[in-house]
Amino acid sequence: MVIAAASEAVVAEQVTALVPVVLRYDEVVVHVPVETAERARAAAAAHEVDLVVSVGGGSTTGLAKAPGSSRSPTSSLSCVT
């Protein structure tokens, strides 16, 4: 899963050009509302995401924490920012 605001899409494409990406997610908003985090978690679960790469600033990094926040302790999810 690659999380990047629309304004960072080109950079995100370049950064992840050599890796398979199952989901590109661009719903990045300031202060990461709970509803936004929940949608990101649901999208990650639906795509069986096991790695999150965030490209951008604080809001992007904050949102990138959401997909792993409700996973079971025995599952594995990595985040690269």
C-alpha positions in Angstrom: 0.0 0.0 0.0 1.4 3.4 -1.0 -0.1 6.4 0.8 0.6 9.7 -0.9 -1.5 12.9 -1.4 -2.4 13.6 -5.0 0.3 16.3 -5.0 2.9 13.7 -4.2 1.7 11.1 -6.8 4.6 11.5 -9.2 7.2 11.1 -6.4 5.3 8.1 -5.0 5.4 6.5 -8.5 9.1 7.0 -8.7 9.8 5.7 -5.2 7.8 2.5 -5.8 8.6 1.9 -9.4 10.5 -1.3 -8.8 8.1 -2.9 -6.3 4.7 -4.4 -6.7 2.0 -2.1 -5.3 -1.4 -3.6 -4.5 -3.0 -0.3 -3.6 -2.3 3.4 -4.0 -4.2 5.5 -1.6 -4.5 9.3 -1.8 -7.2 10.3 0.7 -4.7 12.4 2.7 -6.2 15.2 4.8 -4.9 17.3 7.7 -5.2 15.9 11.2 -6.4 12.5 9.9 -10.1 12.3 10.9 -11.2 9.0 12.4 -13.4 8.3 9.4 -10.4 8.7 7.0 -8.3 6.4 9.1 -11.1 3.8 9.2 -11.4 3.9 5.4 -7.6 3.4 5.0 -7.7 0.5 7.4 -10.6 -1.1 5.5 -8.9 -0.6 2.2 -5.7 -2.2 3.5 -7.6 -5.1 4.9 -9.5 -5.6 1.7 -6.3 -5.7 -0.3 -4.4 -7.9 2.3 -1.7 -5.2 2.6 1.5 -6.3 4.4 3.6 -3.2 3.8 2.8 0.5 3.9 5.0 3.1 2.2 4.1 6.8 2.8 5.4 9.5 0.6 4.7 13.0 1.9 4.6 15.1 5.1 3.0 14.8 8.5 -0.6 14.1 7.4 0.5 11.3 5.1 2.7 9.8 7.8 -0.1 10.0 10.3 -2.5 8.3 7.9 0.1 5.6 7.2 -0.1 4.5 10.8 -3.8 3.7 10.5 -3.7 0.4 8.5 -1.6 -1.3 11.2 -3.4 0.1 14.2 -6.1 -2.6 14.4 -4.2 -5.7 13.3 -3.8 -8.7 15.6 -0.6 -9.0 17.5 0.4 -12.1 15.5 0.0 -10.4 12.1 2.8 -8.6 10.4 2.5 -5.1 8.8 5.6 -3.0 8.0 5.5 0.8 7.5 8.1 2.7 5.6 8.0 6.5 5.6 
